Amino acid sequence: MWKSKKIIYYTSSLRSGGAERQLVYTAIEAKKNGYDPVIIVDYPGNHFEKVLKEYSIPFYFTNTTGRNPIKRFHKLMKMTRRERPAIFHSFLSTRNLWGMFIAMLCRVPLRVASIRGTNDASFSGVKIYSKFCHYIICNSKLAESITVNKYNVSSNKVRTIYNAIDLSKFNSDISKKKNGKITGIIIASITKNKNHLSLIEALIKINKKEKLEDFEFLLVGKKKDDGIYNSIFEDIKKNKLEDKIKFLGVREDIPEILNNCDFLVVPSFHEGFPNVLMEAMATKTFVIATKVGGIPELISDNSTGFLIPTPSVKDIENIILKYLNANREKINEIVNKAYLRIQEYNWDNIFKEINSIYATGKWE
């Protein structure tokens, strides 16, 4: 009934988010390793269309929302039966629930779900879909611990496999700019969780201490919350920081931008295992991030970056000041350690771990 090398990857959309990027590049590595991947998503639009066509990986849309579950059920069933996969691999909470249920009904031999965060929403439905799947891949040890200990999922089903990075796209060969300015950056959609407001308030406080001479800070990402966006720029204008804090919007040239920055700040309230931290480490951009989610599993405080104890304005301010006042030799030492650390997370290494799960499938 099934095609032994066919894998369906299923999630909500193919926008430019971190989980979506991990799904797409997992599919690409699967293709390189002799599998026949297909991607199914619910919402139209495809940020990764060019690269998927380059690797001849087909993608399909159910064109459904949560308001028409019957339509989604029938479309996903039809697509799964048509493709006859040996493996069904879903990403993100609601799609894990849909995907694992449909794959179970279609008797797909190997069913794999993925948890990509550590906030409550990331575990939605896990008690249900854990009964339908064979494995759950978490991208941090913390997420694995929550899955097992809080939601009582068998530890035999749960594996931690960290996010991967395409190191060929993020290299440190490009010299950091030498214009005399220190350049900081946040790369994140403007939403409440990403905590832009606290970051901007911290920068305002630092500026009042006359610590932002020869300094610029870049905001890169999609404007998702108009209220937060407007508040940010009201604060910037009120404090006359328009020449120091600039909004670049959504950008496709992240490697080049990071190679022109000195430090990255991730002040989020919660995170999984952020891709942007890995990208910063690969470009020898210093990392400052809150001690939440899987971040402490990647960043060792004072060794491969600085951890912010809490996402409060005061703590963000203190750690940025710590960076600005630090000995440059110490900063360079930390950056180099981070660069060496991130080499472990290349796609070849990480896909071997994923493939060790795929290899457990019992199909003809």
Buried (B, 14 or more C-beta within 10 A) or exposed (E): EBEBBBBBBBBBBBBBBBBBBBBBBBBBBBBEBEBBBBBBBBBEEBBBEEBBEEBEBEBBBBEBEEEEEEEBBEBBBEBBBEBBBBBBBBBBBBBBBBBBBBBBBBEBBBBBBBBBBBBEEBBBBBEEBBEBBBBBBBBBBBBBBBBBEEBEBEEEBBBBBBBBBBBEEBEBEEEBEEEEEBBBBBBBBBBEBBBBBBBBBBBBBBBEEEBBEEBBBBBBBBBEBEEBBEBBBEBBEEBEBEEBBEBEEEEEEBBEBBBBBBBBBBBBBBBBBBBBBBBBBBBBBBBBBBBBBBBBBBBBBEEBBBBBEBBBBBBBBBBBBEBBEBEEEEBEEBBEBBBEBBEEBBBEEBBEBBBEBBEEBEBE
